[in-house]
Amino acid sequence: MDVVEANTGEPPSFKEIEAELHGKGIALTRPRWWYMLNGTGPVVRDKDLLTGLADFFGVPAEYLTDPVGHTDVPERVQAQLELVLEMRKQEVVAFASRRFDEFATVEEIRDVLDSLRKLEERKVTEEGDK
């Protein structure tokens, strides 16, 4: 969804996704979509639904259906996800600079965000070492 949002400027609506899947004979209700977004319930393993979603989002079906998780993120999708992440970081900096301009400069805000990112990376590394 993030990639679609990066390309179009807004996330796809439930109605858009539901209509596309309905055209392929795949039922998608709001509760079913909620389960998909949250990764809970048996619906998250529904191969037809996963294949339909993969088609909608333009990724290989195996990306969503491989039960072992051996499928790599397609290079195009990875690049787009990195772009989305960078755009979100810029939004945070812009928001923070508007809200805190009397307390800190943009550079100071970026320094804080960089420090937080480094702490998160260190936390992930330490968890991986356990």
C-alpha positions as CSV (number, residue, x, y, z in Angstrom):
1,M,0.0,0.0,0.0
2,D,2.9,2.3,0.7
3,V,4.2,1.9,-2.8
4,V,0.8,2.7,-4.3
5,E,0.6,5.8,-2.1
6,A,4.1,6.9,-3.1
7,N,3.1,6.6,-6.8
8,T,-0.3,8.2,-6.6
9,G,-0.1,10.5,-3.6
10,E,-2.7,8.6,-1.6
11,P,-3.3,5.0,-0.5
12,P,-5.7,2.9,-2.4
13,S,-9.2,2.9,-0.9
14,F,-10.9,-0.2,0.3
15,K,-13.5,0.3,-2.4
16,E,-10.8,0.3,-5.2
17,I,-9.3,-2.9,-3.9
18,E,-12.6,-4.6,-3.3
19,A,-13.8,-3.7,-6.8
20,E,-10.7,-5.1,-8.4
21,L,-10.9,-8.3,-6.4
22,H,-14.6,-8.6,-7.0
23,G,-13.9,-8.5,-10.8
24,K,-11.7,-11.6,-10.3
25,G,-14.4,-13.4,-8.3
26,I,-12.7,-12.8,-4.9
27,A,-14.8,-11.6,-2.0
28,L,-13.3,-8.9,0.2
29,T,-15.3,-7.6,3.1
30,R,-14.2,-4.9,5.5
31,P,-13.6,-7.4,8.3
32,R,-11.6,-9.6,5.9
33,W,-9.5,-6.6,4.9
34,W,-8.9,-5.7,8.5
35,Y,-7.6,-9.2,9.1
36,M,-5.3,-8.8,6.1
37,L,-3.9,-5.5,7.3
38,N,-3.3,-6.8,10.8
39,G,-2.0,-10.2,9.7
40,T,-4.5,-12.1,12.0
41,G,-6.9,-14.9,11.4
42,P,-7.1,-17.6,8.8
43,V,-7.9,-15.2,6.0
44,V,-4.2,-14.2,5.9
45,R,-3.4,-17.5,4.3
46,D,-6.2,-17.5,1.7
47,K,-4.1,-18.1,-1.5
48,D,-6.8,-16.7,-3.9
49,L,-7.1,-13.5,-1.9
50,L,-3.3,-13.2,-1.6
51,T,-2.8,-13.7,-5.3
52,G,-5.5,-11.2,-6.1
53,L,-3.8,-8.6,-3.8
54,A,-0.4,-9.3,-5.3
55,D,-1.9,-8.6,-8.8
56,F,-3.5,-5.4,-7.5
57,F,-0.2,-4.2,-6.0
58,G,1.9,-5.4,-8.9
59,V,4.1,-7.9,-7.1
60,P,4.7,-11.6,-7.9
61,A,2.1,-13.8,-6.1
62,E,4.9,-15.7,-4.4
63,Y,5.8,-12.5,-2.6
64,L,2.6,-12.9,-0.6
65,T,2.0,-16.6,-0.8
66,D,5.3,-18.2,0.0
67,P,4.6,-19.8,3.4
68,V,8.3,-20.0,4.3
69,G,9.1,-16.4,3.4
70,H,11.9,-17.2,1.0
71,T,10.7,-14.8,-1.6
72,D,12.7,-11.6,-1.7
73,V,11.1,-8.2,-2.0
74,P,11.1,-7.3,-5.7
75,E,13.9,-4.7,-6.4
76,R,11.4,-2.2,-7.7
77,V,9.2,-2.5,-4.6
78,Q,12.2,-2.3,-2.3
79,A,13.3,0.9,-4.0
80,Q,9.8,2.3,-3.7
81,L,9.6,1.4,-0.1
82,E,12.9,3.1,0.6
83,L,11.5,6.2,-1.1
84,V,8.3,6.1,1.0
85,L,10.4,5.8,4.1
86,E,12.5,8.8,3.1
87,M,9.4,10.8,2.3
88,R,7.9,10.0,5.7
89,K,11.1,11.1,7.4
90,Q,10.9,14.4,5.5
91,E,7.3,14.8,6.6
92,V,8.3,14.3,10.2
93,V,11.1,16.8,9.9
94,A,8.8,19.3,8.3
95,F,6.1,18.8,10.9
96,A,8.6,19.0,13.8
97,S,10.2,22.2,12.4
98,R,6.7,23.8,12.1
99,R,5.8,22.8,15.7
100,F,9.1,23.3,17.4
101,D,10.7,26.1,15.4
102,E,10.9,28.3,18.5
103,F,12.6,25.5,20.5
104,A,15.0,24.0,17.9
105,T,16.4,24.5,14.4
106,V,15.7,22.1,11.6
107,E,19.3,20.8,11.9
108,E,18.8,20.1,15.6
109,I,15.5,18.2,14.9
110,R,17.3,16.2,12.2
111,D,20.1,15.4,14.7
112,V,17.5,14.1,17.2
113,L,15.8,12.0,14.5
114,D,19.2,10.6,13.4
115,S,20.0,9.7,17.0
116,L,16.6,8.0,17.4
117,R,17.2,6.0,14.1
118,K,20.6,4.9,15.4
119,L,19.2,3.8,18.7
120,E,16.5,1.8,16.8
121,E,19.2,0.2,14.6
122,R,21.3,-0.7,17.6
123,K,18.2,-2.2,19.3
124,V,17.5,-4.3,16.2
125,T,21.1,-5.5,16.0
126,E,21.2,-6.4,19.7
127,E,17.9,-8.4,19.4
128,G,19.4,-10.2,16.4
129,D,22.5,-11.1,18.5
130,K,20.4,-12.8,21.2
